[in-house]
């Protein structure tokens, strides 16, 4: 969100509801954050100073980013809404908006995302497959022997293809530090 007033309103409201918030004011910054951060939902404005929000969404989806995207914009034509959903947005809300509506939409996206992640026992990235239930990894259909920690690292990386994880995040997630 590039409008400071709107960004601050959303930031304060979500923090009051105990959500963590990171604000990017340009499309490029948003893409960089999405690649390296661990976010439950991305709220994306369409009219950004450096690039169009459609391009941001499309690039993230092409890179394998699966974080739910909610487009929040003043562009209210039905054609805009259809285009946003078709290129990869999970929801579309127009400005002006009611904060309570934004909040329930975010919570619904998070609920669906968690439900999907829990129901998906097999992760696939390129020719690599991880069966979470059987704790088996296959590459090109051939079994790969891994230790428990190696398996945990592979699962973390495969759960968010294209995302970069910090050393701290990996240590915390895999070793519990």
N, C-alpha and C positions, 0 to 999 in steps of 0.2 A: 504494500500500500504506500503510495507516494504522497498522499495528502496527510500532513502531520496531525491535523485535528481528528480525522477518521482513524488513523493508526493508533493515536493515543486513546480514543474512545474504546476501540476494540481491545487494546492492550489492558487498560484498566478494568474493563468489564470481565474479560476472561481471567485475569489474575484474581479478581474478587470471587470468581467461581473455582479458584484453586487450579487453574490451568497455567502451565508455563507458556510463555510467549517469546518469540524472537521475531523482530520486525526487519524486513528488507525493503528499501525504498526504490530499488531498481530491479528489473528483470534479471540482469546478470548476477546481482547479489543474491536474489532469490534462488536462482539455479545453483549457485555455489553452496548456499546454505542447505538446500535440499540434498545435494550430493554428499555432504559431510555430516549433516545433523541427523538426529533420530526424532522424527516428528510424527505425531498421530494424524494430523490433518494439515494441509496447506491451504491457506486462504489467499486467493490470487485475484488481484485487481487486473483489469484488462488494459486500462490506459496508463501505462508506465512510461517514464521519461526516456528510457533507452530502447525499449522493444515492446511489442504488443504482448499482452498476457496470453493470447492464443499461442504465440510462438514459444513462450515459456512452457506452457502446458504440453505442447506437442514435443518439445525437446526432452522434457522430463520423461514422458511416456516412451519416447524412442530409446531412451537410455535405460529403460527397465524400471523406472521409479514407480512403485506401486502405492505410495502414500495417497490416501484420498485427497482430491483437490476440490475445493469449493470456490467457484468463481463469484466474486463480490464486486459488482460493477454498476455504473449508471446506464450501461447499454442494455435497454429493456425491450428491444424488438425481439419478436419470436424467432426470427432468423438468427440473431446473435445467441440466443439460448440454445437453439438446436446445434449451431456450429460448435459452441463451447462443449456441449455434451459429446458430440461426435468426435471431437479431437482428443477427448480423454478426461474432461472434468466429470466428477461424480455428482456434483450438485451445482446449482446456479441461483444466486440470490441477487436481486436488484436493489440499488440505492434509490431513494432512502429506504432504510430497513429498520425493523424493530429488533433490538438486541436480543430479546427473548427468542425470537424466531431464529436468529443466527445461532444462538446457543443450542437450541434443540436440534438444529440441522447438524451442527458439529458433533453433538453427542450421538446422533443417529449414524453419522459416518464412522465414528469411532467404534460404535457397537457392531456395525456390519463388518468393519475391517478386522476387529478382534475375532468375531465369529468365523469369518473366512479363514483367518490364520489358524484357528484352532481346528477347523474341520479339514484342513488340507494336510493329510499325512505324508504326501510325497511332494518334495520340492524338486524342481527341475531347472537347471540353468545350462544351456547349450547341451552337451552330451553327458552332463553330470546329474545324477539322481540321488536323492537322499530320502529314504523311507524312515520317517520319524517314529513310526510304531515299531518297526522291526529293527531300527537302528542299523540300517545297512546303507552303504554307499556303493554306487555303480558308476563307472565311467565307460561310455560306449557299450553298455550292457554287461560289462565285466565287473565282478566284485572288487572292491578296494578295501584292504585291511587298514583300519585306523584305530588309534588308541581312543579312549573316552574323551580326552581333552581335544585331540585332533577332530573328532566327530563334532564336538561342541563348537569349535571354531568354524568348521565347514557349515554347520547349521546356521550359525550367526551370519556368516557371509552370504549364504544362499537365501536367507530370509529377506534380504534387501539388496537385490542385484544392482550393481552400479553405484551403491553407496560406499563411501569411504568411512571406515571406523577408526577412531583414535585408539592408541595403545591403551589408554585408561579405560575406555569403554570395553575393549576386548578383555582386559584383566578383570574388570568388574563382572562382566557377563559370564565369562568362562571359569575364572578362578574365585570369584566372589570377593575380590579386594575392594 
